[in-house]
Every structure is written in structure tokens, then in C-alpha cells.
Amino acid sequence: MLDLATLNFSSTVSRGAFMAVFAILVLREHDKAYLRHWLGAALASLLGAMVLTHEPTNLTLPILPSMQIFFLYMLSMALSWSGLKRFYGLDLRFWPIVAMVLLTISPALACLLVYSHGLSSNIVLTIYFLCATTASGVIVFEILMARREDLWSQIVVAVAFSSYALSFLLGACLLVFTQMQPSMETARISVIIDQINITLVYVGYIAMSGERANLKLRRQADTDPLTGLFNRRGIQRILHDSRYFGSQDKTTSIVIGDLDHFKTVNDTLGHEGGDVVLTTFAGCLKSVLRRSDLAVRWGGEEFLMVLANTDLDEAKKFAERLREMTERHDFQICGDQISVTISIGIAEVNPESESINETIQRADKALYRAKREGRNRVCY
Ligand SMILES: Nc1nc2c(ncn2[C@@H]2O[C@H](COP(=O)(O)OP(=O)(O)OP(=O)(O)O)[C@@H](O)[C@H]2O)c(=O)[nH]1
């Protein structure tokens, strides 16, 4: 069995290792403010552990180290919280900050009052446990509220802080309701629980940062940089995900639109003017589609739309609206106004008898018929 001094020492060493990792991350990725907060959290908890390790192994520490340890551990939680806020892009508002500062300094102030009045150290410990329960609970709440961030690694951090909250609450209840006195055995158990939780928290933070960077890269690879719509790779990934069609009650329709005589637009306005037409058209497209629909830049001036829960008749109405909207829209390029028309082909997805790529080919054929028949029309 490891003694308390050895456990405290290993806890200090692992905190030092995490602090070094965060310091490297901050140096490499200095635009990420949340990493600085988490570095601060790791540093505060390292200093707290160093103070604890430096003191002789004793269940009742003198007033100064006790105040330092309570303050540094609470500061570490406060910085964890502010780092998470920054990670999720949330504002750090005045009153929540004031509340967190009060929570951070309360155990150290309570320590000063209790020791100077010669009261039991259990009162301070209970106050610390309650403040730490609240801070851990707030952190779990922040993670649960940020569910739109689809990151698996944040679950690890939420589990670790839930475990912290429960352990602190249990500690406070035991002190208040059973008058239990801290012993070497309970101190050893709390250091072990803390060691497990702190490792999960910091590994979780590092993984969250990496997981988000990977998701961002994947999103970039799936997106057309000019228009912000999906590119071919992105849409193929979604359409080949069986969950996409499985989640729909009705049929899906494919609409492909190609801007007419775009070469002339480029020849008249230059390539940059052509780009403005493409981005303006993409903006119009986004405004007419529903959240469940998908829009893709299929080729140079060719756009593909996947209309969820839409049969052929509804797709025809949508395509006609899109054609009219494009024809009526005044595209503004460097003070000039130009008109553009679009030819459109439609096909309804028939998942029993053909693949999605075959449906796209049918829509493409319809589009070329629209071009052949004079452009600025809808064919199916
Ligand atoms: N500005 C700009 N032009 C592009 C881009 N991608 C492709 N194009 C241009 O789009 C034009 C497409 O020309 P064509 O395929 O001949 O078709 P079109 O002139 O639109 O004629 P129809 O489709 O038959 O009506 C070419 O001049 C390409 O250079 C782009 O990202 N930006």
C-alpha cells in the first residue's frame, strides 16, 4: 500500500507533466485563449499539490498552507470553468465571474476566520467541500448546456467533474451528519480519487481541443471555399450515410441547376465578377432552402440541391420558384447590375430501384434537356 506522502508526490508529478503539455500547446497554438485558462488551471493545481507535498504528512495543516491549498485548488476549478466558457465561444459575464471569484476565495477566508477563533478545522473542510461541489456542478452544467458541440471527449471531462462533485458532496455530508473525523485512510482515498479525476479532466481537455481541430479540418474538406456550400466530397459522405434517408418519412428529390452562359458573365465582368455572381447566387439558394435540405456546389457554375421529404411535384414548384428568383435578382458587381438565368433538372429519388448516383444522373440528363430546349427552364 502506498503511503500518503508518496501519493501526494505522484499527484504533484502528474500535475507538473500536464502543466508542461498545456504550456507546449499554448506556445504552439497561441490563438486559442481557452488553452491559456487551462494552463492556468494546471499551474494552480500543481502549486496546490506542491504546498501539500512540502508539508509534513499531517491531517491538520497550519493555517497558511491550508489557506494556500484551498485557494489554489478552487482557483484551478475557476480557471477550468472560464476555459470551458472560452472553448465554447461563450461570453464571460460580470456576475458569473463575481460568483466564481467569491466561490474561489470563500474556503481560504473561512480558514482565516475559523483558525483565528480556534474553531474546529472540520468547519473549513466542510465549506471547502461545498464550494468545490458547487464549482464542479457548474462546470458539468456548462458542458451539458453545450451539447450542440458534438464532441465525445467532453463526456470524459463531464464524468470527471461529476465524480468530483459527488465525492466533495459525500465528504461534506460525512463531516456534517456523522461527525466523522478525517483519518489517514480517508486522506489516502481522497488523493487517489483526485488523481483519477484530474487525469481524466486534463486528458479530456487535450482530447477536446484535438477533436474539435479534426472536425474543423473535416468540415473544411467537405466545404466549397468560395460559396460555403458543401462540395462533392461533402455531399457524397452525407448521402452515403444510411441515417440520412432513414430519417425521412417521404421521398427525396434531387435538383441540379446550372447558371446559363456563365462564360459570357466571366468574359464581361472578369473572373472576380463571376465569383461575386456565384457567391450571391449561393446566398440566395441558402435563403430559399429549408434546414433539412442540402445545397452543394456541384461544379463551376453548377449547383445540386437535395430536397428532403419532397416529391417530384413539390420539387417542380421549388425549382420554378428558384428559376424565377434567379431571373428577377439584380446581381450587383462593382456598381453594375446584371441579370442571370438558370436551367434546372429534377429527379425524384427511388431508393428501391436505383442508387443515389443514378438519380443524380437522371437529374443531370434533365438539366441538359433544359439547356438544349433553350435554357432558363425546368425539366424533369
Ligand atoms: N468566376 C468563376 N468562373 C468559373 C468558376 N468555375 C468555373 N467557372 C467558369 O464557368 C464557365 C462555364 O462555362 P461553360 O461550361 O462553357 O458553360 P456556360 O458558359 O455557362 O454555358 P451553358 O452552361 O451552356 O449555359 C467557364 O468559363 C469557367 O471558367 C469559378 O469558380 N469562378
Ligand as a Chemical Component Dictionary entry (heavy atoms), coordinates in Angstrom:
data_LIG
# 
_chem_comp.id                   LIG 
_chem_comp.type                 NON-POLYMER 
_chem_comp.pdbx_formal_charge   0 
_chem_comp.three_letter_code    LIG 
# 
loop_
_chem_comp_atom.comp_id 
_chem_comp_atom.atom_id 
_chem_comp_atom.alt_atom_id 
_chem_comp_atom.type_symbol 
_chem_comp_atom.charge 
_chem_comp_atom.model_Cartn_x 
_chem_comp_atom.model_Cartn_y 
_chem_comp_atom.model_Cartn_z 
_chem_comp_atom.pdbx_ordinal 
LIG N1  N1  N 0 -15.674 33.156 -61.920 1  
LIG C1  C1  C 0 -15.652 31.838 -61.911 2  
LIG N2  N2  N 0 -15.874 31.170 -63.047 3  
LIG C2  C2  C 0 -15.888 29.819 -63.023 4  
LIG C3  C3  C 0 -15.612 29.106 -61.848 5  
LIG N3  N3  N 0 -15.686 27.772 -62.138 6  
LIG C4  C4  C 0 -15.960 27.682 -63.457 7  
LIG N4  N4  N 0 -16.111 28.919 -63.999 8  
LIG C5  C5  C 0 -16.380 29.291 -65.380 9  
LIG O1  O1  O 0 -17.692 28.919 -65.735 10 
LIG C6  C6  C 0 -17.727 28.864 -67.170 11 
LIG C7  C7  C 0 -18.558 27.690 -67.593 12 
LIG O2  O2  O 0 -18.676 27.756 -68.975 13 
LIG P1  P1  P 0 -19.418 26.684 -69.854 14 
LIG O3  O3  O 0 -19.235 25.312 -69.244 15 
LIG O4  O4  O 0 -18.958 26.851 -71.264 16 
LIG O5  O5  O 0 -20.924 26.996 -69.695 17 
LIG P2  P2  P 0 -21.762 28.326 -69.888 18 
LIG O6  O6  O 0 -20.978 29.432 -70.491 19 
LIG O7  O7  O 0 -22.388 28.610 -68.556 20 
LIG O8  O8  O 0 -22.857 27.876 -70.885 21 
LIG P3  P3  P 0 -24.120 26.948 -70.609 22 
LIG O9  O9  O 0 -23.841 26.193 -69.348 23 
LIG O10 O10 O 0 -24.195 26.026 -71.784 24 
LIG O11 O11 O 0 -25.279 27.851 -70.498 25 
LIG C8  C8  C 0 -16.281 28.760 -67.657 26 
LIG O12 O12 O 0 -15.921 29.973 -68.279 27 
LIG C9  C9  C 0 -15.488 28.580 -66.348 28 
LIG O13 O13 O 0 -14.224 29.245 -66.420 29 
LIG C10 C10 C 0 -15.342 29.849 -60.663 30 
LIG O14 O14 O 0 -15.103 29.313 -59.574 31 
LIG N5  N5  N 0 -15.396 31.188 -60.748 32 
# 
loop_
_chem_comp_bond.comp_id 
_chem_comp_bond.atom_id_1 
_chem_comp_bond.atom_id_2 
_chem_comp_bond.value_order 
_chem_comp_bond.pdbx_ordinal 
LIG N1  C1  SING 1  
LIG C1  N2  DOUB 2  
LIG C1  N5  SING 3  
LIG N2  C2  SING 4  
LIG C2  C3  DOUB 5  
LIG C2  N4  SING 6  
LIG C3  N3  SING 7  
LIG C3  C10 SING 8  
LIG N3  C4  DOUB 9  
LIG C4  N4  SING 10 
LIG N4  C5  SING 11 
LIG C5  O1  SING 12 
LIG C5  C9  SING 13 
LIG O1  C6  SING 14 
LIG C6  C7  SING 15 
LIG C6  C8  SING 16 
LIG C7  O2  SING 17 
LIG O2  P1  SING 18 
LIG P1  O3  DOUB 19 
LIG P1  O4  SING 20 
LIG P1  O5  SING 21 
LIG O5  P2  SING 22 
LIG P2  O6  DOUB 23 
LIG P2  O7  SING 24 
LIG P2  O8  SING 25 
LIG O8  P3  SING 26 
LIG P3  O9  DOUB 27 
LIG P3  O10 SING 28 
LIG P3  O11 SING 29 
LIG C8  O12 SING 30 
LIG C8  C9  SING 31 
LIG C9  O13 SING 32 
LIG C10 O14 DOUB 33 
LIG C10 N5  SING 34 
# 
